[in-house]
Amino acid sequence: MKLLKHIGLFFAAALLVCSCGMSKVKDIAITSVGVSYIVPTSPRSVDAKLMLGIDNPARKFAVNHISGVIRYQGKDLAHFITGGMELEGDAEQVYALPCTVTLADGVSILEVLVIASKGSLTGLTADVDIQAALRKNGVLRAPYHFRDLDISQFTK
């Protein structure tokens, strides 16, 4: 549960990074992170709903989806994909972000539990692909790609 909360913080930070082309982006803040539920869907995957409190003084924009790979010491650990969300402009709200996390081939749940038991996110990195849209006279869509993000840096 704690590892998923840290991954939620990472998703929130990645979401904020994707909006770097908008004014006031440096003022966007994550105010809270929580996990509404976690439901195992198979022995290798879970569905979850992250609750992200975000203060967005910038323009209204949408995140269509976020997908990527989480690695531990360079080895693929899990793949993730989230649903979409629309961030209201000039507002502070709590947003629900559904996500699915699936273990990579060759990774067992035991390996993940060993990593989680260490209590540290050191060594965890991610590749993240974000599809975002800014609404202004129609929809302007832009993909954002981030590689080798250090997850531990987003939780400090």
Backbone bond lengths (Angstrom), bond angles and torsions (degrees), N, CA, C in turn:
res aa  C-N    CA-C-N  psi(-1)  N-CA   C-N-CA  omega(-1)  CA-C   N-CA-C  phi
1 M - - - 1.442 - - 1.537 109.80 -
2 K 1.345 117.15 -42.76 1.461 120.53 -179.90 1.523 110.75 -66.16
3 L 1.346 116.95 -39.24 1.464 120.67 178.10 1.523 109.71 -62.40
4 L 1.342 117.66 -41.76 1.466 120.88 179.37 1.521 110.76 -65.60
5 K 1.335 117.40 -35.12 1.460 120.02 176.69 1.523 110.71 -64.36
6 H 1.339 116.70 -40.72 1.466 120.15 177.53 1.520 110.77 -66.20
7 I 1.326 116.84 -37.79 1.456 119.97 176.29 1.525 109.03 -65.32
8 G 1.332 117.41 -35.69 1.470 121.12 175.20 1.515 111.60 -61.20
9 L 1.320 115.98 -42.31 1.466 119.50 175.55 1.516 110.75 -60.60
10 F 1.323 115.74 -39.82 1.456 120.15 178.34 1.525 110.98 -63.08
11 F 1.366 117.23 -45.40 1.467 120.66 177.90 1.520 110.42 -57.97
12 A 1.329 115.60 -43.93 1.464 119.36 -179.08 1.524 110.91 -62.78
13 A 1.316 116.42 -43.12 1.468 119.31 179.14 1.523 110.66 -65.72
14 A 1.319 117.36 -40.50 1.465 120.23 177.92 1.523 110.50 -63.81
15 L 1.320 116.69 -37.30 1.456 121.58 177.23 1.526 110.35 -61.40
16 L 1.303 116.78 -41.96 1.460 120.43 179.47 1.519 111.71 -68.41
17 V 1.320 116.78 -38.13 1.458 120.60 179.37 1.525 110.71 -64.12
18 C 1.336 117.57 -33.40 1.461 120.78 -176.21 1.514 112.15 -66.58
19 S 1.301 117.67 -19.74 1.458 120.37 -176.71 1.522 112.25 -96.83
20 C 1.331 117.01 24.03 1.453 121.67 -172.00 1.527 113.75 -63.01
21 G 1.315 120.03 -17.34 1.449 121.12 -179.14 1.515 113.93 -83.84
22 M 1.315 119.03 -3.66 1.453 121.44 -175.61 1.520 110.86 -98.44
23 S 1.327 115.63 153.32 1.462 119.14 177.47 1.520 110.14 -67.83
24 K 1.306 115.82 155.52 1.463 124.29 178.52 1.527 113.81 64.37
25 V 1.326 118.77 13.04 1.452 120.07 -177.57 1.524 111.38 -61.97
26 K 1.317 117.77 -31.38 1.469 119.55 -179.57 1.519 111.71 -67.10
27 D 1.336 116.42 -15.70 1.458 120.47 179.69 1.528 113.35 -93.66
28 I 1.338 117.76 -6.37 1.463 119.73 177.29 1.520 108.08 -68.32
29 A 1.326 115.80 134.70 1.471 119.66 -176.42 1.518 110.75 -134.68
30 I 1.324 114.73 144.30 1.458 121.46 172.51 1.521 106.39 -88.11
31 T 1.322 116.81 120.37 1.458 119.96 -177.15 1.525 113.03 -98.80
32 S 1.334 117.27 -22.87 1.466 120.16 177.95 1.523 109.87 -163.09
33 V 1.329 115.27 155.32 1.460 122.26 175.47 1.519 107.40 -139.22
34 G 1.303 116.26 132.67 1.454 120.55 177.69 1.512 110.25 -148.86
35 V 1.312 115.76 168.79 1.456 121.97 176.75 1.517 106.93 -117.18
36 S 1.325 116.07 118.93 1.457 121.02 -179.88 1.522 110.73 -76.32
37 Y 1.339 116.26 -46.02 1.458 120.28 176.71 1.522 110.64 -158.34
38 I 1.335 114.27 158.42 1.464 122.78 172.98 1.522 106.01 -133.63
39 V 1.328 115.87 125.40 1.455 120.87 -179.58 1.523 108.89 -126.63
40 P 1.334 117.86 115.57 1.465 118.79 174.74 1.529 108.81 -65.06
41 T 1.324 117.00 129.70 1.461 120.59 179.13 1.525 111.69 -105.21
42 S 1.324 116.05 -16.43 1.460 122.78 175.52 1.524 106.36 -164.22
43 P 1.317 117.90 174.57 1.467 118.46 177.09 1.536 113.03 -64.60
44 R 1.326 117.82 -12.53 1.457 120.77 -176.64 1.518 114.10 -118.23
45 S 1.331 119.18 2.77 1.468 118.86 -178.74 1.521 111.93 -148.94
46 V 1.340 114.10 157.87 1.453 121.74 176.16 1.523 109.10 -136.22
47 D 1.316 114.71 149.03 1.457 121.69 168.44 1.513 106.22 -104.96
48 A 1.306 116.14 142.78 1.463 120.42 179.91 1.514 109.21 -145.54
49 K 1.310 115.02 161.07 1.458 120.54 172.16 1.520 107.24 -124.45
50 L 1.325 114.62 117.82 1.457 121.39 177.20 1.515 108.22 -92.39
51 M 1.309 117.10 140.68 1.463 122.67 176.49 1.523 107.05 -109.92
52 L 1.337 116.03 113.03 1.453 121.72 -175.83 1.522 109.98 -112.67
53 G 1.321 116.57 119.50 1.454 121.54 172.50 1.514 107.92 -86.85
54 I 1.341 117.05 119.71 1.462 121.02 -176.26 1.523 109.40 -131.25
55 D 1.319 115.37 129.27 1.466 122.47 173.45 1.524 106.17 -99.27
56 N 1.334 116.32 109.79 1.459 121.93 -175.93 1.524 111.01 -114.08
57 P 1.339 118.67 96.60 1.463 120.68 176.57 1.533 112.34 -80.93
58 A 1.330 117.08 -4.74 1.466 121.95 -178.92 1.531 110.07 -85.02
59 R 1.318 115.64 -172.81 1.465 122.55 179.01 1.520 111.32 -67.71
60 K 1.313 114.84 160.38 1.457 121.65 174.76 1.526 108.60 -66.42
61 F 1.343 116.74 135.43 1.453 120.63 175.29 1.516 109.40 -150.48
62 A 1.317 115.40 163.23 1.461 121.27 -177.72 1.523 110.00 -119.49
63 V 1.308 115.07 144.91 1.453 121.85 170.52 1.523 104.87 -111.97
64 N 1.338 116.06 115.35 1.462 120.13 -176.74 1.523 111.71 -75.64
65 H 1.317 116.95 -42.82 1.460 121.01 173.26 1.525 109.80 -169.01
66 I 1.319 113.68 159.73 1.456 122.15 175.95 1.527 105.82 -127.65
67 S 1.318 116.72 132.98 1.463 119.72 176.67 1.521 108.62 -139.71
68 G 1.322 115.52 162.00 1.447 117.45 178.77 1.510 113.74 170.16
69 V 1.332 113.69 -168.56 1.462 122.66 -177.45 1.522 108.43 -128.79
70 I 1.336 116.08 136.05 1.460 121.95 173.83 1.523 106.85 -104.31
71 R 1.331 116.26 131.69 1.463 121.43 -179.42 1.537 110.02 -120.31
72 Y 1.324 114.69 149.89 1.460 120.72 172.84 1.516 107.18 -122.15
73 Q 1.316 116.17 117.61 1.458 123.57 -177.70 1.536 111.37 50.48
74 G 1.336 115.75 43.41 1.456 122.12 176.02 1.515 116.17 85.76
75 K 1.334 118.61 -9.78 1.463 122.36 -178.84 1.528 109.89 -98.51
76 D 1.357 116.77 132.08 1.463 120.29 176.97 1.521 109.79 -56.65
77 L 1.348 115.78 127.78 1.453 121.73 -179.59 1.522 110.77 -107.78
78 A 1.332 116.12 -46.26 1.461 120.40 -177.01 1.527 110.28 -157.01
79 H 1.321 114.56 157.50 1.459 122.63 174.16 1.520 106.80 -112.37
80 F 1.327 116.98 144.83 1.465 119.36 179.38 1.520 110.53 -135.66
81 I 1.319 114.33 155.18 1.458 121.55 173.31 1.526 106.77 -148.26
82 T 1.321 115.44 140.86 1.462 119.58 179.48 1.520 109.32 -116.94
83 G 1.302 114.36 165.62 1.453 120.64 172.25 1.521 108.76 -81.66
84 G 1.296 115.97 -172.57 1.450 120.81 -179.54 1.516 112.80 -97.73
85 M 1.318 114.53 167.60 1.456 120.85 176.36 1.519 108.70 -158.70
86 E 1.300 115.79 153.92 1.453 121.03 177.69 1.521 108.56 -118.98
87 L 1.315 115.71 123.26 1.461 121.11 -179.59 1.526 109.07 -92.84
88 E 1.308 115.62 120.72 1.458 121.16 178.10 1.523 109.49 -66.86
89 G 1.309 115.96 143.47 1.455 120.36 177.93 1.514 111.44 -78.49
90 D 1.325 116.27 146.10 1.452 123.02 177.29 1.530 112.04 50.25
91 A 1.344 116.27 50.69 1.464 120.79 -177.45 1.521 110.66 -150.61
92 E 1.322 115.02 154.38 1.457 121.90 172.06 1.514 107.18 -115.56
93 Q 1.332 116.17 118.94 1.457 121.10 -177.04 1.521 109.96 -144.56
94 V 1.336 114.43 165.61 1.454 121.28 172.10 1.527 106.64 -103.22
95 Y 1.330 115.69 127.11 1.457 122.09 -177.19 1.519 110.01 -113.68
96 A 1.340 115.90 140.66 1.463 121.64 175.53 1.521 108.17 -92.28
97 L 1.319 116.55 129.14 1.454 121.82 -179.68 1.525 109.07 -124.93
98 P 1.349 117.46 99.56 1.470 119.29 177.62 1.523 110.32 -70.80
99 C 1.321 115.97 144.38 1.466 119.53 178.62 1.523 110.47 -148.08
100 T 1.319 114.54 157.45 1.460 122.49 175.10 1.518 107.35 -126.18
101 V 1.323 115.95 129.97 1.457 122.30 177.94 1.529 107.44 -119.05
102 T 1.344 115.77 126.22 1.459 121.84 -178.61 1.519 109.30 -124.37
103 L 1.318 116.84 132.89 1.463 121.03 178.23 1.526 110.48 -63.98
104 A 1.309 116.16 141.87 1.463 121.71 176.85 1.525 109.33 -70.40
105 D 1.333 116.11 158.89 1.468 120.88 177.25 1.523 109.62 -58.55
106 G 1.316 115.95 136.43 1.457 121.09 177.56 1.526 114.05 85.23
107 V 1.343 117.69 0.77 1.468 121.02 179.16 1.527 108.43 -107.27
108 S 1.320 116.15 132.86 1.463 120.22 178.61 1.518 110.49 -102.17
109 I 1.297 115.71 159.18 1.468 120.88 177.52 1.523 110.09 -61.96
110 L 1.327 117.00 -30.71 1.470 121.24 178.20 1.531 110.61 -62.30
111 E 1.342 117.66 -41.15 1.462 120.74 177.68 1.532 110.88 -60.68
112 V 1.319 116.30 -41.65 1.463 120.66 -179.95 1.528 110.33 -65.57
113 L 1.323 117.16 -41.23 1.462 120.59 179.07 1.522 111.28 -64.55
114 V 1.329 117.68 -37.47 1.470 121.14 177.50 1.531 109.74 -63.59
115 I 1.330 117.16 -44.07 1.466 121.34 178.70 1.524 110.24 -63.56
116 A 1.341 116.73 -44.79 1.468 120.97 -179.75 1.520 111.69 -64.23
117 S 1.329 117.64 -34.28 1.469 120.42 -178.25 1.525 112.51 -68.94
118 K 1.326 117.69 -17.77 1.462 120.89 179.01 1.521 111.87 -69.27
119 G 1.326 116.85 -20.59 1.461 120.51 177.64 1.519 114.38 71.01
120 S 1.306 117.50 14.84 1.454 121.89 -178.67 1.522 109.15 -134.90
121 L 1.317 116.01 145.05 1.458 120.66 177.27 1.523 111.96 -97.22
122 T 1.328 117.10 7.31 1.460 121.28 178.83 1.524 109.12 -61.02
123 G 1.311 115.82 132.80 1.455 121.25 -179.34 1.513 113.93 96.11
124 L 1.342 117.42 -11.77 1.460 120.64 178.25 1.527 109.64 -89.35
125 T 1.327 115.83 126.21 1.460 121.87 175.71 1.521 108.12 -129.55
126 A 1.319 115.96 168.09 1.465 119.46 179.85 1.513 110.84 -148.22
127 D 1.313 114.31 149.72 1.452 123.25 166.37 1.520 104.89 -105.77
128 V 1.327 116.87 129.66 1.462 121.07 -174.67 1.524 109.36 -128.65
129 D 1.333 115.22 133.58 1.462 122.48 173.78 1.524 107.54 -119.00
130 I 1.334 115.80 124.62 1.462 121.40 -176.97 1.519 109.10 -121.79
131 Q 1.321 115.53 131.90 1.459 121.05 173.76 1.519 106.79 -108.20
132 A 1.342 117.07 111.61 1.462 122.09 -177.06 1.517 109.80 -121.01
133 A 1.325 116.05 158.65 1.463 121.14 179.23 1.515 109.45 -140.54
134 L 1.311 115.77 136.52 1.451 123.01 175.95 1.521 107.11 -108.50
135 R 1.310 117.29 126.22 1.462 120.43 -177.82 1.525 110.04 -90.48
136 K 1.332 115.36 111.28 1.457 121.52 177.19 1.519 106.28 -156.41
137 N 1.333 116.72 106.36 1.469 121.28 -175.23 1.524 110.55 53.44
138 G 1.305 116.46 50.49 1.461 121.84 -175.78 1.510 108.98 110.43
139 V 1.298 116.02 -163.58 1.463 120.06 -176.88 1.523 108.84 -114.17
140 L 1.313 116.46 122.55 1.463 122.58 173.36 1.518 106.85 -102.53
141 R 1.305 117.36 115.22 1.461 121.09 -176.75 1.516 110.42 -103.97
142 A 1.312 114.38 146.06 1.454 118.83 179.12 1.523 109.94 -147.50
143 P 1.331 116.69 131.67 1.468 118.95 172.48 1.520 109.98 -88.02
144 Y 1.299 116.05 143.72 1.463 122.08 175.82 1.520 107.17 -123.62
145 H 1.319 116.89 135.22 1.460 121.92 -178.86 1.527 108.40 -125.72
146 F 1.324 115.57 128.01 1.461 121.37 179.09 1.523 107.62 -126.46
147 R 1.311 116.76 133.59 1.458 121.50 -176.31 1.525 111.29 -120.77
148 D 1.322 115.30 142.72 1.467 123.58 175.98 1.529 112.83 53.54
149 L 1.330 116.84 45.93 1.468 120.80 175.77 1.521 108.91 -75.57
150 D 1.310 117.40 131.61 1.460 123.07 178.57 1.528 108.42 -82.26
151 I 1.321 116.73 107.69 1.468 121.52 -175.27 1.525 111.17 -61.38
152 S 1.315 118.44 -34.74 1.470 120.05 -178.13 1.521 111.87 -62.44
153 Q 1.328 118.54 -25.88 1.472 121.33 -179.87 1.525 112.43 -70.35
154 F 1.340 117.28 -22.57 1.455 120.37 -177.91 1.520 113.25 -85.43
155 T 1.300 118.25 -6.16 1.455 121.04 -177.34 1.522 113.23 -109.07
156 K 1.317 117.80 6.87 1.462 120.63 -178.59 1.502 111.02 -87.59
